[in-house]
């Protein structure tokens, strides 16, 4: 018996990166996992879980649509008979640099995937969730304040932080907790350009230099936080967004030469 034995978890954006790491971890901890992503590589995530002796179903869909959410929630109910954990994690950047001339279509698409997506997932999952269930959304340090991402992306993630707070409050008394994680810079397909560029220039040690842990993070380190927030061990944690960023968001910008 492990902490998620007998439970069913949905992870969106599970084709790679943080979502795949979380799906694998929850499965190792006993959960039956529905892994959803628009990228068919999500089937590999489900295969990895099954090959390791776990239970998993892949759903290839746009998770930020009503039909997509019904597909992955339906898979949890039909295949595994319930729904205990939702990790609303799928996201896009819309580009890696802040642009004041961002066109409306790109801006809207970022909001659709990053903010509407978690909302549609929550709204569709809730009728199937009972007391003890838990929702974890992936926000970002970019949603806490400026300086960690493009404008639409940062605004969408700020929205996710409030979505966590507002839905936790709206669920008052129902025994369903809603929390979020705010990752810092994590080594995933989303940041591959940056990591590849740094590695090509032999400057990988510069990655994460602005946080006091002085390194970038690994997707497994975010998965650990998600699993904890989704577990009964975090039963009194509700409406919170936990920064998992090596300490980046704990400090004001500083001039390195002043550091001891
Ligand atoms: P990733 O690019 O590997 O994961 C995002 C996944 O979402 C991809 O597999 C992608 O196919 C999927 N996706 C995008 N739009 C979708 C849609 N409409 N329907 C279904 N799936 C869709 O990158 P990563 O880093 O694992 O991202 C996971 C989450 O973590 C995202 O929400 C991201 O914004 C967030 N995050 C990542 C950080 C990083 O440094 N990598 C930092 C802070 C937050």
Boltz pocket constraint, residues with backbone or C-beta under 6 A from the ligand:
constraints:
  - pocket:
      binder: B
      contacts: [[A, 12], [A, 13], [A, 14], [A, 15], [A, 16], [A, 17], [A, 18], [A, 19], [A, 36], [A, 37], [A, 38], [A, 39], [A, 61], [A, 62], [A, 63], [A, 64], [A, 89], [A, 90], [A, 91], [A, 92], [A, 113], [A, 138], [A, 139], [A, 140], [A, 141], [A, 182], [A, 183], [A, 184], [A, 185], [A, 186], [A, 187], [A, 188], [A, 189], [A, 190], [A, 191], [A, 219]]
      max_distance: 6.0
